[in-house]
Amino acid sequence: MEKTFENGLVSQIISFELIDDYWQLKTDEYVANIYNPLKITDMSGKNLELNHCVMAEIKNCMITSVNYQAGTSIDYVLDVGKKLIVSLKDNDYTGPEALTIYFKTGEIITVE
């Protein structure tokens, strides 16, 4: 399989936590610092409250796919029937970038 942005992000979540004013998603392959607004939904699109129960459920689950929609969102699809959606809309920009992904290999991807 050819490595693309989307399939390069499929991995197991180790932790997901709020650090100061951004979210940090740690997986077995990378760390993503998320600066733009995000939400958690079920697979039907219903928004879920981002509370300790939801965060605990996300820990140790698998990211089964990632859908990148330029100018709209990056959707992480989780094996627990939930999606983590990071907004890429211009009016949601909070900077310094939407998110930065630091891979174990040393590669860095910045999404603006």
Helices and strands as residue ranges (DSSP letters): G 7-9, E 13-19, E 22-27, E 30-34, E 38-42, E 47-48, H 52-58, E 63-69, E 73-78, E 82-87, G 90-92, E 99-103, E 108-111
